[in-house]
Amino acid sequence: MSIEIREEVLKWPNSFYDRGKKEGIEEGIEQGERKAKEQFARKLLQKGMGHAEISELTGLSDKEIIKLEDQNG
């Protein structure tokens, strides 16, 4: 095996690790943004705001807002 090929092969585990780490960070950011939207929607529901307005402000669907409403009791 040539030195160039060997060096490329040795980089593979790092590239897989880096890609996994990046995907994990992106997924974590998305989950955090989702939680923030849901918390905001819950507060708006408590204030008596309608589903259409909440959907417009948060980007959540009516179905998602109903689910949050049901969870709050």
C-alpha positions as CSV (number, residue, x, y, z in Angstrom):
1,M,0.0,0.0,0.0
2,S,1.4,3.4,-0.9
3,I,2.0,6.0,1.7
4,E,-0.6,8.3,0.1
5,I,-3.3,5.6,0.3
6,R,-2.4,4.7,3.8
7,E,-2.6,8.3,4.9
8,E,-6.1,8.7,3.3
9,V,-7.3,5.5,5.0
10,L,-6.1,6.8,8.4
11,K,-8.2,9.9,7.9
12,W,-11.4,8.0,7.5
13,P,-12.3,7.4,11.2
14,N,-11.8,11.2,11.8
15,S,-14.0,12.1,8.9
16,F,-16.8,9.8,10.1
17,Y,-16.4,11.2,13.6
18,D,-16.5,14.8,12.4
19,R,-19.6,14.1,10.2
20,G,-21.3,12.4,13.1
21,K,-20.4,15.2,15.5
22,K,-21.7,17.8,13.1
23,E,-24.9,16.0,12.5
24,G,-25.4,15.6,16.3
25,I,-24.8,19.3,16.9
26,E,-27.3,20.2,14.1
27,E,-29.9,17.8,15.6
28,G,-29.4,19.3,19.0
29,I,-29.9,22.8,17.7
30,E,-33.1,21.8,15.9
31,Q,-34.4,20.1,19.1
32,G,-33.6,23.3,21.1
33,E,-35.3,25.5,18.6
34,R,-38.3,23.2,18.7
35,K,-38.5,23.3,22.5
36,A,-38.3,27.1,22.5
37,K,-41.2,27.3,19.9
38,E,-43.3,24.9,22.1
39,Q,-42.6,26.9,25.3
40,F,-43.6,30.1,23.5
41,A,-46.7,28.5,22.1
42,R,-47.7,27.3,25.6
43,K,-47.3,30.8,27.0
44,L,-49.5,32.1,24.2
45,L,-52.1,29.5,24.9
46,Q,-52.2,30.5,28.5
47,K,-52.8,34.1,27.5
48,G,-55.8,32.9,25.4
49,M,-54.3,33.5,22.0
50,G,-55.9,31.6,19.1
51,H,-54.3,28.8,17.2
52,A,-54.0,30.7,14.0
53,E,-52.0,33.5,15.6
54,I,-49.8,31.0,17.5
55,S,-49.2,29.1,14.3
56,E,-48.2,32.3,12.6
57,L,-45.8,33.4,15.3
58,T,-44.2,30.0,16.0
59,G,-44.4,28.1,12.7
60,L,-46.1,25.2,14.5
61,S,-49.1,23.5,12.8
62,D,-52.6,23.6,14.3
63,K,-52.2,19.9,15.1
64,E,-49.0,20.5,17.0
65,I,-50.7,23.4,18.9
66,I,-53.6,21.2,19.8
67,K,-51.2,18.5,21.1
68,L,-49.5,21.1,23.3
69,E,-52.9,22.3,24.6
70,D,-53.9,18.7,25.4
71,Q,-50.6,18.2,27.3
72,N,-51.2,21.3,29.4
73,G,-54.7,20.0,30.4
